[in-house]
């Protein structure tokens, strides 16, 4: 069945056991924490949050229970609950062992749909006791997501809890897979010209997901007599007694077929939710013209797309894997399904809401793909057809396409407690909840996978750099070139338990056959700056940043990352000896700041210490260019301590002049200044200045000086809880990124991916 992995193609990301354990252990163990949504700085804050102020909402809720959605977290809180009897493909390992998976599920809820979630592991395999434990938790949550519970208990538990509770109860292992697969099937039938009422379907696998698929497809219009369900003992036929239960019996059909091979003869569609190898080439050859094959077993499908296409070039194929087109990925469904259900305060997730989700996903795949999604495809825009029948998880349109359809279905079927009157306004609200930086990074990683590059890791003898290089390769981002002495690199890797796999190269500057060429190129650049040829040779042989930059400049590598062992300015000085600023551009540092769901670019955070008015105008232009490379339409604010002339000050004059320079250049993005940071970022404060040219809060901040940019971003990171990425180098002729001194391996990987993406290009 499907898994929650970001979609990819051909370059399958891999991770080591050590990486996985370190990821979950480092920092605060696990993947979740509780963060207050209200200020807790003063005694008054505490009095409002707790006693005596908390008594007021208590009494209000006691008078009217639905007010809990207004005064507590209930309206945006889902519990992810399991007993650990069917953990992924690992089997029954118990409730405690399931906790990392359930935490991960909670993280996906937050990441993709801004749904708060908490994991609960119930330590019993008895269905009745599990039901009793969960049913009394209803007042705490707006919905229940059941996960990793084995069949047939999962059917009993879900059905009974739906009857006992007045909030949605949803078993994702069943219905999540069914919804995504149904969406893909709608489009596959459209492409092949099939009618749902006459299409013949064979489903192999009569567990939770298989039965859920059959039930959903029948609800959508499949003729029950055209749907054949199979298990390990063959077809589910009327009269069969061996290995049967009430859920299988409900889908028994009259048929002479007794085996899967017999059932698929002439079939239009195959759904596999079983095991590797269950579908053979011979079976595929026996299917109808233009067969539709969804081989969804994970990690290895019932049959691979290569095996299918070897015998049937007319087939449409989907799998549960991320390295093939048409991934059936549950993360396309459950976050957005619950988003819509929570927003109308639904009492349940019914069949109509599931159908609406499937149809919304199918419709989205038929729409033109926007630039920010197309960017992940390396310039090749995916187009509706046999290899694109299901949207990809990082498509930002999912956030409004699916929840609005689900919410409407809930209202139409009478299970919504708070109908939405303004659906257009609701769609806009959903769009505003997106996390653009996470989406941008996902798209950048996806772009790198689709067009892998050779990236130099200049400080290749450092342990965290070697780990980063390994992760870069394991994630399918490209080839990593470690600069260092091979014996030192291998010794460090061995001591750290890192296996240097294919895709990692080691380049020793002193022993390279290319260093004479690099030295000659460098001498040509520096000979009139007091450098002799032997000075350039020494730099190439001994300075890893110079050697790595020379590789990039000569085209022997596509990008470079450095900075772990040297401060930013020193590393940049090394790189600038070799690589020029891109013609027509300006070299600047841009930091991406993510705070409370907002993304802001700050410039210049690395290069120009005390910019002039002309400098500020050029920084604004370059920062706007970077914003567009990241998929954001820039709204640029040139900041000062004053706002539009008040209070007056000499230091604001250059900011005012910078705006005049931008006016004269007729740039093609929104900008204004001088203005204080709070006015630039707060739309309510901005209303006091109706003449302001910005149509909304600024998303690019041009700081009046390097020191104010650097200080403010670092303070936001340490005191404000913001996530800061960068500074990113923008404006160089070749892609190089510099990480902070002592950066973690994950930071190095991010910057290496940005170098591969050429964010400053």
Buried (B, 14 or more C-beta within 10 A) or exposed (E): BBBBBBBBBEBBBEEBEBBEEEEBEEEEEBBBEEEEEEEEEEEEBEEBEEEEBEEEBEEBBEEEEEBBBEBBBBBBBBBBBBBBBBBBEEEBBBBEEBBBBBBBBBBBBBBBBBBBBBBBBBEBBEBEEBBBBBBEBBEBBBBBBBBBBBBBBBBBBBEBBBEBBEBBBBBBBBBBBBBBBBBBBBBBBBBBEBEBEEBBBBBBBBBBBBBBBBBBBBBBEBBEEBBBBBBEEBBBBEEBEEEBEEBBEEBBBEBEBBEBBBBBBEBBBBBBBBBBEBBBEEBBEBBBEBBBBBBBBBEBBBBBBEBBEEBBEEBBBBBBBBBBBBBBBBBBBBBBBBBBBBBBBBBBBBBBBBBBBBBBBBBBBBEEBEEBBBBBBBEEEBEBEBBBBBBBBBBBBBBBBBBBBBBBBBBEBEBBEBEBEEEEEBBEBBEEBBBBBBBBBBBBBBBBBBBBBBBBBBBBBBBBBBBBBBBBBBBBBBBBBBBBBBEBBBEBBEEEEBEBEEBBBBBBBEEBEBBEBBBEBBBEBBEEEEBEBEBBBBBBBEBBBBBBBBBBBBEBBBBBBBBBBBEBEBBBEBBBBBBEEBEEBBBBBBBBBBBEEBBBBBBBBBBBEEBEBEBBBBBBBBBBBBBBBBBBEBBBBBBBBBBBEEEEEEEBBBBBBBBEBBEEEEBEBBBBBBBBBEBBBEEEBBEEBEEBEBEEBBBBBBBBBBEBBBEBBBEBBEEEEBEBBBBBBBBBBBBBBBBBEEBBBBBBBBBBBBBBBBBBB
